[in-house]
Amino acid sequence: MNFIAATLELKDAHADTVKVYGLDYASALAVVPANGAASEVRFRLLCYNREGAKLTAFRDWKQGNRVLVTGNIVFSDDPAKPLDLIVTT
């Protein structure tokens, strides 16, 4: 895993909980903003699904808004899938 701090733009929030890496996460699709879709870096954001300020802020994030996010990237063997980013802030 690698640490990242980046401004991300929310593309799509998912209502379902995702069970991955042995834990339950709220998830969303976000990108590093770019001038074109071909140059965007896509992330599946994963926020630990435990009630608190971080999860509330994650769920209140509106589509199209940009937010500074820090977390750990989990790389996949499939380049067609977005990278997983486990959110720490």
N, C-alpha and C positions, 0 to 999 in steps of 0.2 A: 504494500500500500504506500501511496505517496500523498503528502500533505499538499493542499491547494488553498489559496485565498483568491477569489475571483468575483467579479460582478457578473451575476447571472440573470437572465430574463426568463420568467416563468412562461412556458408554452401551454402546459396542461397539467392540472392537478387531478390525482386519482383518488376516488372515495374509498376504495378497498384497501385493506391492510395487506402488506406483502410479507410473507415469511421467507427470509433469506439470511444466510450466514448465522443460522441458529436463533434469530430474534425476529420479533414483529416490528415492521416499520410502516409509517405512512409514506407514500411515494408521490412523486411528481416528475414531469419532464421539463427540463430547463436547458438553455443554451447560453454559451458565451456569445454576446451580441456581435454581429458581423454585418458587412455590407451585402451579403448574399447568402442564401441557404447553403450553397455549396461550400462556403468557408466557415460555417457554424460548427462548433464543437458541442455535441449533444451529451447530456447527462441525465441519468435516472437518479433523482435525489431521493435519499432515504433518511428519514428522521425517525429516531427511536420512538415507538408508539407508547409513550407514557405521558399521562396528563401533566401539564406544567407550562411554563411560559414559552419554552422553545417550541413545543408542539402547537400551542395556540398561535404563535406568530407564523409558523410554517403553514398552518391551515388557513390563516387569514390573508396570506400572500395572494394578491390578485393577478390574474393572467395579464401579461404584457408589462408588468412592473419589474423593475430591476432592483436587485438587492445584493449587497456584499455578503458572500457565503464563505465559510471556511469548513474544511472537512478532509476526509481521506478518500482518495480515488482507489477503486478496486478494478484492475484491468481484466478484460475479458479476452477469450481466445477468438471471439466472433467480432470482426471489425464492422459488421453491419449493425450491431446493437450499440445503444448508447453506453457510455462508461457509467459505472455505479459510483456515486459520490455519497458517502456516509457523512451527513451534516453534523458538525460539532457546535456551530453557532447559528 
